[in-house]
Amino acid sequence: MDNLQELLHGFTIAVTVPHLVLMVVGVLLGILVGVLPGLGAPNGVSLLLPLTFGMQPVSAIILLSSMYWGALFGGSVTSILFNIPGEPSSVATTFDGYPMARDGRPTTALATAFGSAAFGALVGVILITFLASWVAQVALAFGPPEYFAVYFLAFASFVGMGGAAPIKTVVALAIGFAIAAIGIDTVSGSVRLTMGVDELVKGVSFVVAVMGLFGIGELLVAVEEEFHARAVSSKIDWREVFRAVGRLPRHGVALLRSAAIGCWMGITPGGPTAASFMSYGIARRFSRRGRYFGTGEVEGIISPETADHAAGTSALLPMLSLGIPGSATAAVMMGGLMIWGLNPGPMLFVDQKDFVWGLIASMYVGNIVAVALVLLTVPVFAALMRIPFVVIAPLIVIICVVGAYSVSNSYLDVVMMLGFGIVGYLFKKLFYPLAPLVLAIVIGDKAEDAFRQSMLMSKGSLGIFFANKLVTCLIVAGIALLLLPLALQLARLWRKPASPATDTTSQEKVII
Amino acid sequence: MISRRALELATAVLTGGFGVAVIVSSLDNGIGWSSAGVEAGTFPFLTGIIIVLGSLYNLARGVLPAPTLASVPIAITPIELRRLAGLFVPAALFVAAIPLAGMYVASALYVFAVLAIPKHQSVPRALAMAAATALALYVVFERMFQVSLPHGALAAALGF
């Protein structure tokens, strides 16, 4: 009951005119980056981040999270209308959404997608409402060893369940750690890994890395493919919208299953992209009409969309309550929290009640605003798709350059951002996952500090990580997740020795 | 044309090189255990080792003809390479021009060059877009959010 009271209090913070205006602005900007190929939720949020430095933390997070909802919705618009996923997480939506739209049912496809997306988001928010403060209370008992164990679990689950080649994930993670270590060491105060460049003492800001990795990197991937956007009619027939949404309860099983997959993948940092692919794959296997998937099946749209939004929303739960971001976007937002002077983690629920519950309440309102706006703006954004890519590309480059520079007024950051762009392109091209890299840049330092503080407590004995039940469980779970890919591979070799090839390609598909 | 294998190898060498740099650099901070706890270089040293080992594994997988690589032998075709260069080279020139010309002039020149030289837009329209970009940057950053973007050596010489 406490939670409900807090939530009502949160609504009084979220439902004020300035915050509603921020939500509308955020959702519109979010739909814009979601619709534009080459920009996604992580880019949008990081591009907007420098502009929030002077705001109240609640207002800033409402703006950023609204943008996140908008981007999640916007990504599906282009997937369905043009077969261009504006977002990695809406790739799976193209499989059935585009065929349905091409058959002359774009309204049905869009309404189904938005309806199930809203359901997924709602489940995610409810989960956060009831679990967040509980998770935070448990986390209050945490000391440095437990913290390290949770970080370890987060990193391990990326390796075990992220879907990418495990060794590539490990390399991406380790590079992130090394980048996080650049600059002044918080424990000893000594300067590390500057390689003789004095300017690196301030460290490498994750904003610079994210702008390059996602902004420039994705632009390079996008420019390489030809854009044959062939627009289908994007007029909305309002009655069909309600009919399509009204038909959704018939697919209750698919909705609930996809929401569950989404929530699980959001809390363990699998992320929305992996969640939507996983949900689509499972739906195809279990649906009675599974063999018609790919030709415009309703469940083929419901499953990835619900999971995508459930994961996108619940990814904020570990960010708020434990200080571990569940997705790349959440990682960027967490960086924002630190810049605004808040410390993500369990203490947030004690020290910053207004902030937390204002944010949670804004999730309910923000999603309603997002659904309404996305339906209204479909024709507008369809027109936007006609702006040629050659015009949009230089504008994105300029936004990234200015964004990287304005973090700390450093030209070196701009050059590094461009370098990160090449790295992002190579990694995307070769299926190295980017989310663990960003995750490690953001929380690598904290994980290291937790480890070293634990070592100080135990005078150098690793036994402290097995000193009580909680920390032992977390560490064992982490090790199990780390070894999971190895175990699966061994099991597969043992069962049928001849077919490891097909599986790797399906793995590669998942992380596109 | 760049093969998938060459790209895999290049990336593995790149990550491995970074790993070696991290290892060498972390040795300066000291690794292991001292009276003040775990020394500052230990963690980077370990991550460096992991990067190098992982890169070697990826390198080996790139060299050996794995079945997955055979299914997509070509990573970047010549046309794609030209498109990539068409985006990246002007962007790099733009970044290189910033210290001299300043953010506003450089971005205006960049937009104009990218649109007008390959004849994507007519010269007057490209000029208008270039001016609009610089103006929008100035209004949003310098005026609304009071963030000073670099004005460049040229502007400094002219007394701005």
Interface residues (C-beta under 8 A of the other chain):
Chain A: P50 L51 G54 I167 K168 V170 V171 A174 I175 F177 A178 A181 D185 V187 S188 S190 R192 L193 T194 M195 I216 L219 L220 V223 E224 P388 V390 V391 A393 P394 L395 V397 I398 V401 V402 Y405 S406 N409 Y411 V414 V415 L418 G421 I422 V423 Y425 L426 F427 K429 L430 Y432 E448 F451 R452 M455 L456 G460 P500 A501 T504 T505 E508
Chain B: R4 L7 E8 A10 T11 L14 T15 F18 G19 A21 V22 S25 S26 N29 W33 A36 G37 V38 E39 A40 G41 F43 P44 T47 G48 I50 I51 G54 S55 Y57 N58 R61 P67 T68 S71 A75 I76 E80 R83 L84 G86 L87 F88 P90 A91 A92 F94 V95 I98 P99 M103 S107 Y110 V111 V114 L115 P118 H120 Q121 M129 T133 L137 F141 F145 V147 S148 L149 P150
